[in-house]
Amino acid sequence: MHWDKKWFQFTILFMLAFTWGSSFILMKIGLRSFSNDQAAAIRMALASLALLPLSIKHVKKLKKKDFPYLMIAGFIGSFIPAFLFTKAQTRLDSALAGMLNSMTPIFTLIVGALFFSGKFKLRQVIGLILGLIGALGLIAAGENISIHNINSYALFIVVATICYAFNINVVRTYLSHLNGIVITALSFMFIWPVALGYLFTTDLQAVTINPDWQIHLLALAGLGIIGTATAMLFMNSLIRHSSAVFASSVTYIIPIFAIFWGLLDGENITFIHVICMAIVLVGVYLINRKRG
């Protein structure tokens, strides 16, 4: 592969944005037959099983001192957010879920400053304030923005982005001696037994009531194998061959695809949503900008 070529890096970037931007509509499709817990468990089980050959290949690199941080990367960075997102999307449009997901860089900065001795710059403080204002607008967006219009299920996504933020800081601080592929493979190695074990405690027979359940299972399979396992490997490779700053710019593109799929599925996206999303992205830009 031409990882050293800029055109190839941009190709991978847009591929990742399309894949992750599509993940919200795939969750929505999967929830038509499966419960939110079943959908999340299937996603995580298939993702970790797809990565199992790599996990076995790299298991000799597993060190005792890395074990707790790899557990954090696996469960706080992927497993728990998967359940939070499917729970949120039982009452939340997929497009709005994609918009709120862009809060991850904002919470990454906050968590880094509070728990990992990170430092704020003035532009980052401005970006942080703008991002939080935009996010509050998205959570409260209706015909009129008011506290009465707040969709509490959006808070599940807020918690998920905080989980992502802790994971990013933990990986950056404690696992930087491992490459991205090893981190992904070893952190997912612990997930599949838990995901499968939990899945088999649920009522799988009830799923077959919907005649299209196989199609909905296929959507979750794509979400797990392509949207989680494969995408994570490409993302980690992109970071290694370009930079974390370049790779993080995927955050700006993901909501575009999420909104596109939401519109195709008949979701209601208002002008207020667009304005609030723009405010969030300006905030994220200020937080990630190298200079200033």
C-alpha positions in Angstrom: 0.0 0.0 0.0 1.1 3.6 -0.7 1.0 4.8 2.9 3.7 7.4 2.3 1.7 9.1 -0.5 -0.5 12.0 0.5 -3.3 11.1 -2.0 -3.5 7.6 -0.4 -3.7 9.0 3.1 -6.6 11.3 2.0 -8.3 8.3 0.4 -8.0 6.3 3.7 -9.2 9.4 5.7 -12.4 9.7 3.6 -12.9 5.9 3.6 -12.8 6.0 7.4 -15.2 9.0 7.6 -17.6 7.2 5.3 -17.4 4.0 7.4 -17.8 5.6 10.8 -20.4 8.1 9.4 -22.4 5.1 8.2 -22.1 3.3 11.5 -25.0 5.2 13.1 -27.5 4.2 10.4 -26.2 0.6 10.6 -27.0 0.7 14.3 -30.4 2.0 13.5 -31.1 -0.8 11.0 -29.8 -3.4 13.5 -32.2 -2.1 16.2 -35.2 -3.0 14.0 -34.8 -6.6 15.0 -32.4 -6.7 17.9 -32.5 -5.0 21.3 -30.0 -2.3 22.0 -27.9 -4.7 24.2 -28.0 -7.5 21.6 -26.9 -5.1 18.9 -24.0 -3.9 20.9 -22.9 -7.4 21.9 -23.1 -8.6 18.4 -21.0 -5.7 17.1 -18.3 -6.2 19.8 -18.3 -10.0 19.5 -17.8 -9.9 15.7 -15.2 -7.2 15.8 -13.1 -9.0 18.4 -13.4 -12.3 16.7 -12.4 -10.7 13.4 -9.3 -9.4 15.2 -8.6 -12.7 16.9 -5.9 -13.9 14.4 -4.0 -10.7 15.0 -4.5 -11.0 18.8 -3.0 -14.5 18.7 -0.1 -13.3 16.6 0.8 -10.5 18.9 -0.1 -12.1 22.3 3.6 -12.6 23.0 4.0 -8.8 23.2 1.5 -8.7 26.1 3.3 -7.5 29.2 1.9 -7.5 32.8 2.4 -3.7 33.1 0.3 -3.1 30.0 -2.6 -5.4 30.9 -4.7 -2.8 32.9 -4.3 -0.2 30.2 -5.2 -2.6 27.4 -8.3 -3.5 29.4 -9.2 0.2 29.5 -8.6 0.5 25.8 -10.8 -2.5 25.1 -13.7 -2.0 27.5 -13.8 1.8 28.1 -12.6 2.7 24.6 -14.9 0.3 22.7 -17.1 -2.1 24.6 -19.0 0.3 26.9 -19.4 3.1 24.2 -21.0 0.4 21.9 -23.7 -0.2 24.5 -24.2 3.5 25.2 -24.6 4.3 21.5 -27.2 1.6 20.8 -29.1 2.6 23.9 -29.1 6.3 22.8 -30.3 5.3 19.3 -33.5 3.7 20.6 -34.7 7.3 21.1 -32.3 9.4 19.0 -31.9 9.9 15.2 -28.7 8.5 13.7 -27.8 11.9 12.2 -27.9 13.6 15.6 -25.9 10.7 17.1 -23.2 11.3 14.5 -23.2 15.0 15.3 -22.8 14.5 19.0 -20.0 12.0 18.4 -17.8 15.0 17.3 -17.6 16.0 20.9 -14.8 13.4 21.5 -11.9 15.9 20.9 -13.5 18.4 23.3 -13.7 15.8 26.1 -10.2 14.5 25.2 -8.9 18.0 26.0 -10.8 18.3 29.3 -9.9 14.8 30.5 -6.2 15.4 29.6 -6.1 18.6 31.6 -8.0 17.2 34.6 -6.3 13.8 35.0 -3.2 13.7 32.8 -1.5 17.0 33.4 -2.5 18.4 30.1 -2.2 22.1 29.5 -4.8 24.5 28.0 -4.0 27.2 25.5 -6.3 30.3 25.1 -7.6 29.2 21.7 -8.3 25.8 23.2 -10.4 27.3 26.0 -12.3 29.3 23.4 -12.8 26.1 21.3 -13.9 24.2 24.4 -16.5 26.8 25.2 -17.8 26.9 21.7 -17.9 23.1 21.5 -19.9 22.8 24.7 -22.3 25.5 23.6 -22.9 23.8 20.2 -23.3 20.4 22.0 -25.9 21.8 24.4 -27.7 23.2 21.4 -27.8 19.8 19.7 -29.0 18.1 22.9 -31.8 20.7 23.3 -32.6 21.2 19.6 -36.3 21.3 18.8 -38.6 23.9 17.4 -37.2 26.1 20.1 -34.1 25.5 22.2 -35.1 25.2 25.8 -34.5 22.9 28.8 -37.8 21.3 28.2 -36.7 20.0 24.8 -33.6 18.1 26.0 -33.5 14.5 24.9 -32.0 12.7 27.8 -30.9 9.9 25.6 -28.3 12.2 24.0 -26.5 12.0 27.4 -25.6 8.4 26.7 -23.6 9.6 23.7 -22.0 12.3 25.9 -20.9 9.6 28.3 -19.6 7.5 25.4 -17.5 10.4 24.1 -16.1 10.8 27.6 -15.1 7.1 27.5 -13.4 7.7 24.2 -11.5 10.7 25.7 -10.2 8.6 28.7 -9.1 5.9 26.3 -7.2 8.3 24.0 -5.4 9.8 27.0 -4.6 6.4 28.5 -3.3 5.0 25.2 -1.2 8.2 24.6 0.2 8.2 28.1 0.8 4.5 28.9 0.8 2.5 25.6 2.8 4.7 23.3 5.6 2.0 23.2 3.2 -0.3 21.3 2.1 0.4 17.7 -1.6 0.9 16.9 -2.2 -2.5 15.4 -0.8 -4.3 18.5 -2.9 -2.1 20.8 -6.1 -2.8 18.8 -5.5 -6.5 18.6 -4.6 -7.1 22.2 -7.3 -4.8 23.7 -10.0 -6.6 21.7 -8.6 -10.0 22.7 -10.4 -9.7 26.0 -13.8 -8.6 24.6 -15.2 -11.5 22.7 -15.8 -13.9 25.6 -17.6 -11.2 27.5 -19.7 -10.1 24.5 -20.6 -13.6 23.5 -21.4 -14.6 27.0 -23.7 -11.6 27.5 -25.4 -12.2 24.1 -26.4 -15.7 25.0 -28.1 -14.5 28.2 -30.5 -12.5 26.0 -33.7 -13.7 24.3 -32.4 -14.4 20.8 -35.5 -16.4 19.8 -37.5 -13.2 20.0 -35.4 -11.8 17.2 -36.9 -14.1 14.6 -40.3 -12.4 14.9 -39.1 -9.8 12.3 -39.0 -11.5 8.9 -36.0 -9.3 7.9 -33.9 -10.1 10.9 -31.1 -11.6 8.7 -30.7 -8.3 6.9 -30.6 -6.5 10.2 -28.0 -9.0 11.5 -25.9 -8.3 8.3 -26.0 -4.6 9.1 -24.6 -5.3 12.6 -22.0 -7.7 11.1 -20.8 -4.9 8.8 -20.7 -2.6 11.7 -18.6 -4.9 13.8 -16.2 -6.4 11.2 -15.8 -3.4 8.9 -16.9 -0.4 10.9 -15.1 -1.4 14.1 -12.3 -4.0 13.6 -11.1 -3.1 10.1 -11.6 0.7 10.5 -9.6 0.7 13.7 -6.7 -1.1 12.0 -6.7 1.4 9.2 -7.0 4.4 11.6 -4.0 3.2 13.6 -2.0 2.7 10.5 -2.9 6.2 9.3 -1.7 7.7 12.5 1.6 5.8 12.2 2.3 7.0 8.6 0.9 10.5 8.8 0.2 12.2 12.2 -2.4 12.1 14.9 -3.4 15.7 13.9 -4.1 14.6 10.3 -5.9 11.5 11.4 -8.1 13.4 13.9 -9.5 15.5 11.1 -11.8 12.6 10.3 -13.9 14.1 13.1 -14.9 16.9 10.8 -16.1 14.6 8.0 -18.0 11.9 10.0 -21.1 14.1 10.7 -21.5 14.8 7.0 -22.0 11.2 6.2 -24.2 10.7 9.3 -26.4 13.5 8.2 -26.5 12.2 4.6 -27.7 8.8 5.7 -30.2 10.3 8.2 -31.7 12.4 5.4 -32.0 9.4 3.1 -33.8 7.6 6.0 -36.3 10.4 6.4 -34.9 11.9 9.6 -35.7 15.5 10.5 -32.6 17.7 10.4 -33.3 21.3 11.2 -31.4 24.5 10.6 -30.7 24.7 14.3 -29.0 21.3 14.1 -26.8 22.5 11.3 -25.8 25.7 13.1 -25.1 23.9 16.4 -23.0 21.3 14.5 -21.0 24.1 12.8 -20.3 25.6 16.2 -19.1 22.3 17.6 -16.8 21.8 14.6 -15.3 25.3 14.9 -14.6 24.5 18.6 -13.0 21.2 17.6 -10.9 23.0 15.0 -9.6 25.5 17.6 -8.8 22.7 20.0 -6.8 20.7 17.4 -5.1 23.6 15.6 -1.3 23.4 16.0 -0.6 27.1 16.3 -2.3 30.1 17.9 
